[in-house]
């Protein structure tokens, strides 16, 4: 079902700041960053197949995760967002930046890499 809804939460107002968690983590991963909602519209979510977002039978790929982020931004009517990606979420954030640069304000990467062999 292409219209599957990804579970997300928003807190605060201001510039949108979407937080992409690491592998097998969900929106709960960001509880210590909740104070950011004093300065931003903080957006946290459960990625497909985690927490309250069902897998929905779709084969997982980086493109699927990126499209899910677009669906969250579209649901919230956000044209451009700041994106934080941690660990595996950093891989997703980088793919988002390459695929939808016009939807990105700032890219913040933490505890991640660009992949490949060092």
C-alpha positions in Angstrom: 0.0 0.0 0.0 1.7 3.2 -1.2 -0.4 5.4 1.1 1.0 3.8 4.3 1.5 6.4 7.0 4.7 6.5 8.9 4.3 7.2 12.6 5.8 10.6 13.6 5.5 13.2 16.3 6.1 16.9 16.3 7.0 19.2 19.2 7.7 22.9 19.3 7.6 25.6 16.6 10.2 27.3 14.4 12.4 25.9 11.7 11.6 22.2 11.0 14.3 19.8 12.4 13.7 16.2 11.4 15.7 13.6 13.3 16.4 10.2 11.6 17.4 7.5 14.1 19.9 4.8 13.7 19.2 1.2 12.7 16.4 -0.5 14.6 15.7 2.7 16.6 12.6 4.8 16.6 11.4 8.2 17.7 12.1 7.2 21.3 15.8 7.4 20.5 15.7 11.2 20.7 14.2 11.7 24.2 17.4 13.5 25.4 17.1 16.0 22.5 13.6 17.0 23.4 14.8 20.5 24.5 15.5 21.3 20.9 11.7 21.8 20.6 12.2 25.2 22.3 13.9 26.4 19.2 12.7 24.2 16.4 9.7 22.3 15.1 11.2 19.0 16.2 10.0 16.0 14.1 10.8 12.4 15.3 9.4 9.2 13.7 9.5 5.4 13.7 11.1 4.2 10.5 9.2 1.6 8.4 9.1 -1.7 10.3 10.0 -0.1 13.7 7.8 0.8 16.6 4.4 2.1 15.4 5.3 2.2 11.7 4.4 -1.1 10.0 6.7 -2.8 7.5 3.8 -3.1 5.2 5.3 -5.9 3.0 7.5 -3.5 1.0 11.1 -4.4 0.3 13.3 -2.1 2.2 15.8 0.1 0.4 17.4 3.4 0.9 15.0 4.9 -1.6 12.0 3.6 0.5 13.3 5.3 3.6 13.9 8.5 1.7 10.4 8.4 0.3 9.0 7.9 3.8 10.8 11.1 4.9 9.3 13.0 2.0 5.8 11.7 3.0 6.3 13.0 6.5 7.4 16.4 5.2 4.5 16.5 2.8 2.0 15.5 5.5 3.3 18.4 7.6 3.3 20.7 4.5 7.0 21.4 5.0 8.9 22.5 1.9 12.4 22.5 3.4 13.8 21.0 6.6 16.9 20.7 8.6 17.8 17.0 8.7 19.8 15.2 11.4 20.9 11.6 10.7 22.5 9.4 13.3 24.4 6.2 12.5 22.3 4.4 9.8 20.0 7.4 9.8 23.1 9.3 8.5 23.1 7.1 5.5 19.4 7.8 4.9 20.0 11.6 5.4 22.8 11.6 2.9 20.7 9.8 0.3 17.9 12.3 1.1 20.3 15.2 0.5 21.4 13.8 -2.9 17.9 12.9 -4.0 16.0 15.9 -2.8 18.5 18.8 -2.3 15.6 21.3 -2.9 13.8 19.9 0.2 16.9 20.3 2.5 18.0 23.3 4.5 20.9 22.0 6.5 22.3 18.4 6.8 23.7 17.4 10.2 25.4 14.0 10.4 26.4 12.3 13.6 28.1 8.9 14.4 27.9 7.9 10.7 30.0 7.7 7.5 29.6 7.9 3.8 30.0 4.1 3.6 32.6 2.2 1.6 35.9 0.7 2.6 38.4 2.9 4.5 
